[in-house]
């Protein structure tokens, strides 16, 4: 999928015009809800642009977006965040030994 095709898909999914209409005219949304939707739209655009494969012509709108690449980046981020939480808990003393983590895991299950 090219970035221009992806951008058109995002416009349909996020419905930014309807979002603005709901905020200003209908009053269905407050400014926080409307802004959150716009921020989500912007973040997906940034992420897909950063994870796209450049086109040989140099036109950024013709760059290809590989969803497998996005998936692998998401998995790396989740693993990084999990490890960061574990290290933070270990440094704060909440995770002292393997026995305490086993007890915590059995309580959660």
C-alpha positions as CSV (number, residue, x, y, z in Angstrom):
1,X,0.0,0.0,0.0
2,X,1.4,3.4,-0.9
3,X,1.4,6.3,1.6
4,X,-1.2,8.2,-0.4
5,X,-3.6,5.2,-0.3
6,X,-2.9,4.8,3.4
7,X,-3.7,8.5,3.9
8,X,-7.0,8.1,2.1
9,X,-7.8,5.1,4.3
10,X,-6.9,7.1,7.4
11,X,-9.2,9.9,6.4
12,X,-12.1,7.5,6.1
13,X,-11.3,5.8,9.4
14,X,-10.8,8.9,11.5
15,X,-13.4,11.0,9.8
16,X,-11.7,14.3,10.6
17,X,-14.4,16.5,8.9
18,X,-17.1,14.7,10.9
19,X,-15.0,15.1,14.0
20,X,-14.8,18.8,13.5
21,X,-18.5,19.0,12.7
22,X,-19.3,17.1,15.9
23,X,-17.1,19.5,17.9
24,X,-18.2,22.8,16.4
25,X,-21.7,22.4,15.1
26,X,-23.4,19.4,16.8
27,X,-21.7,19.7,20.2
28,X,-21.5,15.9,20.5
29,X,-17.8,16.1,21.5
30,X,-15.8,18.2,23.8
31,X,-12.4,19.5,22.8
32,X,-10.5,16.7,24.5
33,X,-12.3,14.0,22.5
34,X,-11.9,15.8,19.2
35,X,-8.2,16.6,19.9
36,X,-7.5,12.9,20.9
37,X,-8.9,11.8,17.5
38,X,-6.7,14.3,15.6
39,X,-3.7,13.2,17.7
40,X,-4.3,9.5,16.9
41,X,-4.6,10.4,13.2
42,X,-1.3,12.4,13.3
43,X,0.5,9.6,15.1
44,X,-0.6,7.0,12.6
45,X,0.6,9.2,9.8
46,X,4.0,9.7,11.5
47,X,4.4,6.1,12.2
48,X,3.6,4.9,8.7
49,X,5.9,7.5,7.2
50,X,8.8,6.5,9.4
51,X,8.2,2.8,8.6
52,X,7.7,3.1,4.9
53,X,10.1,2.0,2.2
54,X,11.1,4.9,-0.1
55,X,10.1,4.8,-3.8
56,X,12.9,4.9,-6.4
57,X,11.4,8.1,-7.9
58,X,11.9,9.9,-4.6
59,X,8.2,10.9,-4.3
60,X,7.3,10.4,-0.7
61,X,3.6,9.8,-1.5
62,X,4.6,6.8,-3.6
63,X,6.6,5.2,-0.8
64,X,5.4,1.7,0.2
65,X,4.1,0.9,3.6
66,X,4.8,-2.7,4.7
67,X,2.4,-3.7,7.5
68,X,4.7,-6.5,8.6
69,X,7.3,-3.9,9.4
70,X,4.8,-2.0,11.4
71,X,3.8,-5.2,13.3
72,X,7.4,-6.0,14.1
73,X,8.0,-2.5,15.4
74,X,4.9,-2.7,17.6
75,X,6.1,-6.0,19.0
76,X,9.6,-4.5,19.8
77,X,8.0,-1.6,21.5
78,X,5.8,-3.8,23.7
79,X,8.8,-6.0,24.6
80,X,10.8,-2.9,25.4
81,X,8.0,-1.5,27.6
82,X,7.7,-4.8,29.4
83,X,11.4,-5.0,30.1
84,X,11.4,-1.3,31.3
85,X,8.6,-2.0,33.8
86,X,10.4,-5.1,35.1
87,X,13.7,-3.2,35.5
88,X,11.9,-0.3,37.2
89,X,10.2,-2.6,39.7
90,X,13.5,-4.3,40.4
91,X,15.3,-1.0,41.0
92,X,12.5,0.1,43.3
93,X,12.7,-3.1,45.4
94,X,9.3,-4.5,44.4
95,X,10.9,-7.3,42.5
96,X,13.6,-8.7,44.8
97,X,13.9,-12.3,44.0
98,X,12.4,-15.0,41.8
99,X,10.3,-16.2,44.7
100,X,8.5,-12.9,45.0
101,X,7.8,-12.8,41.3
102,X,6.4,-16.3,41.4
103,X,4.1,-15.4,44.2
104,X,2.9,-12.3,42.3
105,X,2.3,-14.3,39.1
106,X,0.3,-16.9,40.9
107,X,-1.8,-14.2,42.6
108,X,-2.7,-12.6,39.3
109,X,-3.7,-15.9,37.7
